[in-house]
Amino acid sequence: MNLINKYFPTLTELQKEQFTQLEALYKEWNAQINVISRKDTEHFYERHVLHSLAIAKVCEFYPETHVLDIGTGGGFPGIPLAILFPQTDFTLVDSIGKKIKVVNEVVASLGLENVRAENQRAEQLKVSFDFIVSRAVTQMPRFMTWTRGKIRKGVSAGSKANGILYLKGGDLREELANFQRAKVYDLSRFFSEEFFETKKVVYLKA
């Protein structure tokens, strides 16, 4: 939690309490259903929570904004972002039912009222959103096919125009060759820990 407070010093007491609860909740559920890599559990706040919150360093979501988290897994980046932006509505989807079960249990334990989790593929969704977030679920060209028609265009529901905020790592030049409008933000600009040296947020305006 010291890591979260370091980079987000204006959290409310409720937010601090919710972030503090996360580690124990995920340890408990990870023992039953493997939703987080075992090697990452000892770096939980750095590699899962803070990594998810990197999106907030690039874009602030406004109240009543609708955000879709595709391939949320155990709830990342959606749940940490939902704690940080309690007036923003989050829909978390994943094709694996047991992962959505964990998400729902964590959401209920934290008392988050701004999160809805669904066991389905993003392509099946019939509604549109202001922003789509995700954490390295696939290569960008394939990911874009999942998002087609799902972003409300021509509006700004955050500090940036509506669009995609995608957490990725490594050399993205080849992967983004056909996405000339993509803006890449190095997370080392925001966080000093070694883990973030090769991590990035890719932003694509709708």
N, C-alpha and C positions, 0 to 999 in steps of 0.2 A: 504493500500500500504506500510505502514511502515514495516509491517510484511514480505512482499515480499523482500523489500530492505534489511532487516535485514539478511536474509539467502541467498540472491542472490545479492550481492553488486556490481557486475560488469555489470549490465544491461545497454544496450544502451539507449539513450533518446527515441528512437522509441519504444523499448520494454517497458519502463516505461510508456509511453503514452498509449500503447495498454493495459497493465495491469490495468491502471487507468480507462480506459473506460469500462472495463468488468462489474463492479458493476452496473452502470447505465443501461447498455444494458440488463443485466439479470433481473433487477427490472422491466424494461419496459415490457419485454417479459413474465416474470413470472406472471404479472397481467393479461395477456391474455391466456397464456398456462402454466399450472403448471409444470415446469421442475425442480424446486428446492424446497425442503421441506420448507414450510413457516417458521418453527422454526429455520432454518439454515440461512435465508437471512441476519440476523444481524451479523452472523459470516461468511460472504461470503468468505472473503480472507483466513481465517484460514481453514474452513471446505471443501472448494471446490478448491480454487486456490492453496494454499500451499499444501494441501493434494495431489492434482494432481502432483505437482512439486516434491513430494517426490521421484518419480521414477527417476528423474534426479540426486538425491543424490546417487542412486545405480548404474545407468548406464548413460553414456554420449552417445548420438546418434551422429554419424558422418554425414557430408554433404552427401546428396543423398541417405541416408538410407531410407528405406521404412517401415513405422510403421502402423500397423492396430489397431484401437481402437474399440473393440467389446462391443456393448451395451452402446454406448457413452452417451445416454440420452440427456441432454442439451449441451453436448460437453466436458465432463470430463472423463478422464484426457486429452483428445486430444488437446483441444484448448489452455490451458495453456502451454502444452508441445510444441505446434506448435509455440507459441510466443517465447519461450525460445530457440528453435532450428529452426530458420527460414530457414536453408538450408536443413532440413530434410523433407521428404514428408510424410504426414499423410492422411490416409483414415479412416474416422469415419463412422461406420455403426450402425444402430438401426432399429428394426422392427416396431417402432412407427413413422409414417410419420410426425405428428405434431412436434415431438422433432427434427427431422432432418430439418424441416422448420426453427426452432429457430436457430439451428446450422448454417445453411446457411446464415441467416440474420446477425448473430453475426460475422461470418467470413467475410461477405461482408462489414460490418460496420468497421471492424478492418483493412481491406485491406490485409488480409492474403492470400497469393498466393500459399502457400504450403499445403493447406487443401482441401480435397475432401470429401463431405458427401453423403452417399447413404442410401436410405430407403430400407434395405433388411436384411436378416438374414446372419450371418457370414458363415453358412454352404453352402450358395448359391454362395459364391465368388469362382471364378475359377483361381485366381492368388495367388501367394505366396508373403510373406513379410519377412523382416529381423527380426522384433520384433512384438510381439502382446502385447498390453497393455489393461488393463481394471480395472474397479473399482467395485469389489464385486457384479457382476451381478448374480452369482449363485455359488453353491458348486463346488470345484475344479474338482472332477471327471466328472461332467456334462460339465463343461467349456472346459475340455480337448477334449471332443468329437467334440466340435465346431471348435477347432483349428487344427484338424488332417489334415496333408498335406498342411498346409498353411504357414509354416516357412521354409525359405531357410536354409539348414543345411551345416555345414562345413565351414562357413565363420564368420567373426566378423565385423559387420557394426557399432559397438559401442565399448565402453570400456570393454564390456563383449561379450562373444560369443552370436550369435543370439539365441533368445529364447523368453520366456514369462515373463512379469513383471506385477504382479497382486496385486492390492491394496486390502488388507483384514484386518479384525479386529478380536479380541478375541482369544480364545484358538484354535489353528489350528491343534493340534496333531492328533485328530481322522480324520479330513478332509484330512490331508496330509499323512496318514499312508501308503498309497500305492505309495507315491511319494518320495522315499528315496533320490533322487538326488536334491530335492528342497532345496534351501537356503532361509532362512527367515531373513529379516532385520527389526529390531524394529525401528520404526520411532522416538522413544524417543532418539535414538542415534544422530539424526540430528536436531530435533526440541524440544524445552523445554516446549512448551505449553501442558497443561493437556490433551487436546483433543487427543494428539498423543500417550498417554501412552499405549494404547492397540492396536494401529494401526501398520500395517506391510506391507512390500513389499515382495511378494513371487517371487523368480526368479527360473525359470526352463530352463536349457540349452536345445536347440533343439536336 
